[in-house]
Amino acid sequence: MSLVDHHPEHNVIRVQLTQNIALKGLNEREMMELERHLTVVDCQKGDFLLHQGVHEMEQYFILDGILKRVVTNQQAKEMILRFTHSRDMETSYAAWRLKTPTPYSIVSVTKARVVKLPLPQWVEFIDAHAPVKQAFEYEVMRLMSEIMAHTITLHLLDAPGRVHRFRRKYADLFDLLPKKELASYLNISPETLSRLKHQGKI
């Protein structure tokens, strides 16, 4: 891990930060103010950025690669809630505001690079920049709505319908995701996913 300014690819990282969904509205002065708190993390496949059930939380901005938000029950059965990739963000902002433990883990699906800062510092920053806070909280609500829609989809649509919906809504992710991860998210077997692709039903 290193601060943005000390990273050998700091110029590229700064450009990527300006393209992030939560940061693209910042001006140069605001970005420099935020950058002092940012740490660059290079993740390997399977690395945990956040563990379910903890109280220490961070805000993540994804530069490269794919992450997943995962819930695990007491029998160690996993459910993937969403995938995140470059120019997107991950957060446990709602849990932090409610003073509850994180309800999910955030795990790297592929090799990835993220920039992070402690959530209290991010909240302090957005509280001082109302337009950024408004855009960020809108995005948090949109993500929660998206996860709810996905959960409903698992109950209402058959396997071909679930795959077709994902491909329509997330065309940029469909061919990037490992098939095992995508199949798990859609609650179907990798074999079913392969068969549907082979039959041209998606």
C-alpha positions as semicolon CSV with decimal commas, in nm:
position;residue;x (nm);y (nm);z (nm)
1;M;0,000;0,000;0,000
2;S;0,118;0,354;-0,068
3;L;-0,013;0,707;-0,082
4;V;-0,113;0,827;-0,428
5;D;0,170;1,080;-0,440
6;H;0,432;0,811;-0,361
7;H;0,300;0,554;-0,609
8;P;0,511;0,502;-0,925
9;E;0,195;0,531;-1,138
10;H;0,054;0,835;-0,959
11;N;-0,020;1,025;-1,280
12;V;-0,234;0,742;-1,419
13;I;-0,407;0,698;-1,085
14;R;-0,497;1,067;-1,069
15;V;-0,660;1,049;-1,411
16;Q;-0,854;0,736;-1,308
17;L;-0,977;0,909;-0,993
18;T;-1,125;1,195;-1,197
19;Q;-1,328;0,933;-1,389
20;N;-1,472;0,766;-1,079
21;I;-1,849;0,788;-1,040
22;A;-1,822;0,936;-0,690
23;L;-1,535;1,177;-0,762
24;K;-1,585;1,309;-1,114
25;G;-1,758;1,623;-0,983
26;L;-1,457;1,734;-0,777
27;N;-1,250;2,028;-0,889
28;E;-0,870;2,020;-0,879
29;R;-0,846;2,179;-0,535
30;E;-1,099;1,937;-0,385
31;M;-0,923;1,640;-0,541
32;M;-0,590;1,748;-0,397
33;E;-0,754;1,789;-0,056
34;L;-0,897;1,437;-0,073
35;E;-0,583;1,282;-0,217
36;R;-0,390;1,340;0,106
37;H;-0,606;1,073;0,271
38;L;-0,601;0,815;-0,009
39;T;-0,405;0,490;-0,007
40;V;-0,349;0,273;-0,316
41;V;-0,404;-0,100;-0,270
42;D;-0,314;-0,367;-0,527
43;C;-0,528;-0,676;-0,470
44;Q;-0,486;-1,034;-0,578
45;K;-0,780;-1,259;-0,665
46;G;-0,959;-1,359;-0,343
47;D;-0,821;-1,078;-0,126
48;F;-1,064;-0,934;0,129
49;L;-1,088;-0,557;0,144
50;L;-1,366;-0,568;0,402
51;H;-1,482;-0,849;0,631
52;Q;-1,846;-0,904;0,722
53;G;-1,927;-0,814;1,084
54;V;-1,658;-0,553;1,152
55;H;-1,699;-0,195;1,274
56;E;-1,387;-0,042;1,115
57;M;-1,496;0,062;0,766
58;E;-1,340;0,223;0,461
59;Q;-1,450;0,388;0,139
60;Y;-1,320;0,231;-0,184
61;F;-1,278;0,370;-0,535
62;I;-1,208;0,102;-0,795
63;L;-0,941;0,184;-1,055
64;D;-0,892;-0,158;-1,221
65;G;-1,031;-0,508;-1,184
66;I;-1,353;-0,647;-1,036
67;L;-1,475;-0,671;-0,676
68;K;-1,781;-0,842;-0,531
69;R;-2,005;-0,772;-0,233
70;V;-2,077;-1,102;-0,054
71;V;-2,298;-1,213;0,236
72;T;-2,206;-1,534;0,421
73;N;-2,437;-1,721;0,659
74;Q;-2,337;-1,931;0,961
75;Q;-2,311;-2,241;0,740
76;A;-2,055;-2,055;0,523
77;K;-2,298;-2,039;0,229
78;E;-2,230;-1,731;0,018
79;M;-2,459;-1,500;-0,175
80;I;-2,309;-1,242;-0,410
81;L;-2,501;-0,914;-0,391
82;R;-2,325;-0,717;-0,661
83;F;-2,010;-0,678;-0,869
84;T;-1,808;-0,358;-0,893
85;H;-1,544;-0,264;-1,149
86;S;-1,335;0,028;-1,273
87;R;-1,476;0,380;-1,226
88;D;-1,717;0,250;-0,964
89;M;-1,704;0,253;-0,584
90;E;-1,771;0,031;-0,284
91;T;-1,881;0,139;0,059
92;S;-2,049;0,037;0,383
93;Y;-2,178;0,390;0,438
94;A;-2,530;0,286;0,546
95;A;-2,394;0,051;0,815
96;W;-2,157;0,323;0,937
97;R;-2,441;0,575;0,963
98;L;-2,656;0,320;1,149
99;K;-2,363;0,227;1,377
100;T;-2,402;-0,141;1,290
101;P;-2,138;-0,396;1,182
102;T;-2,079;-0,442;0,812
103;P;-2,348;-0,676;0,674
104;Y;-2,126;-0,806;0,394
105;S;-1,767;-0,861;0,281
106;I;-1,595;-0,697;-0,015
107;V;-1,366;-0,935;-0,200
108;S;-1,149;-0,909;-0,510
109;V;-1,279;-1,129;-0,795
110;T;-0,979;-1,058;-1,018
111;K;-0,648;-0,885;-0,975
112;A;-0,753;-0,530;-0,892
113;R;-0,634;-0,187;-0,786
114;V;-0,836;0,031;-0,553
115;V;-0,785;0,356;-0,370
116;K;-0,925;0,375;-0,018
117;L;-0,959;0,591;0,290
118;P;-1,120;0,542;0,633
119;L;-1,495;0,600;0,613
120;P;-1,495;0,864;0,892
121;Q;-1,249;1,072;0,685
122;W;-1,463;1,029;0,372
123;V;-1,775;1,137;0,564
124;E;-1,590;1,440;0,702
125;F;-1,487;1,530;0,347
126;I;-1,835;1,498;0,192
127;D;-1,995;1,682;0,485
128;A;-1,777;1,978;0,384
129;H;-1,870;1,945;0,013
130;A;-2,247;1,933;-0,023
131;P;-2,265;1,857;-0,401
132;V;-2,027;1,560;-0,358
133;K;-2,230;1,433;-0,063
134;Q;-2,555;1,460;-0,257
135;A;-2,415;1,269;-0,555
136;F;-2,257;1,006;-0,329
137;E;-2,571;0,942;-0,124
138;Y;-2,776;0,918;-0,443
139;E;-2,533;0,652;-0,567
140;V;-2,559;0,461;-0,237
141;M;-2,938;0,456;-0,268
142;R;-2,916;0,348;-0,631
143;L;-2,690;0,057;-0,537
144;M;-2,926;-0,054;-0,262
145;S;-3,218;-0,041;-0,506
146;E;-3,013;-0,239;-0,759
147;I;-2,939;-0,512;-0,504
148;M;-3,306;-0,534;-0,408
149;A;-3,402;-0,567;-0,776
150;H;-3,148;-0,846;-0,817
151;T;-3,286;-1,033;-0,515
152;I;-3,639;-1,009;-0,657
153;T;-3,510;-1,127;-0,995
154;L;-3,374;-1,447;-0,839
155;H;-3,727;-1,534;-0,730
156;L;-3,927;-1,417;-1,032
157;L;-3,719;-1,512;-1,336
158;D;-3,605;-1,852;-1,460
159;A;-3,239;-1,922;-1,536
160;P;-3,244;-1,794;-1,898
161;G;-3,431;-1,483;-1,784
162;R;-3,178;-1,408;-1,511
163;V;-2,884;-1,444;-1,748
164;H;-3,054;-1,238;-2,018
165;R;-3,130;-0,958;-1,769
166;F;-2,771;-0,948;-1,646
167;R;-2,633;-0,938;-1,998
168;R;-2,872;-0,657;-2,091
169;K;-2,799;-0,445;-1,781
170;Y;-2,427;-0,519;-1,741
171;A;-2,301;-0,591;-2,091
172;D;-1,958;-0,451;-2,003
173;L;-1,918;-0,705;-1,721
174;F;-2,067;-1,015;-1,883
175;D;-1,754;-1,133;-2,065
176;L;-1,511;-1,007;-1,798
177;L;-1,647;-1,209;-1,507
178;P;-1,523;-1,560;-1,433
179;K;-1,812;-1,789;-1,525
180;K;-1,813;-1,951;-1,180
181;E;-1,865;-1,611;-1,015
182;L;-2,138;-1,507;-1,258
183;A;-2,319;-1,839;-1,217
184;S;-2,308;-1,801;-0,837
185;Y;-2,449;-1,449;-0,859
186;L;-2,735;-1,573;-1,078
187;N;-2,793;-1,877;-0,853
188;I;-2,737;-2,128;-1,134
189;S;-2,465;-2,384;-1,196
190;P;-2,167;-2,303;-1,421
191;E;-2,282;-2,593;-1,640
192;T;-2,626;-2,435;-1,686
193;L;-2,466;-2,103;-1,774
194;S;-2,239;-2,271;-2,032
195;R;-2,533;-2,466;-2,178
196;L;-2,745;-2,153;-2,217
197;K;-2,459;-1,977;-2,393
198;H;-2,398;-2,275;-2,619
199;Q;-2,768;-2,298;-2,709
200;G;-2,776;-1,930;-2,793
201;K;-3,054;-1,860;-2,542
202;I;-2,885;-1,555;-2,396
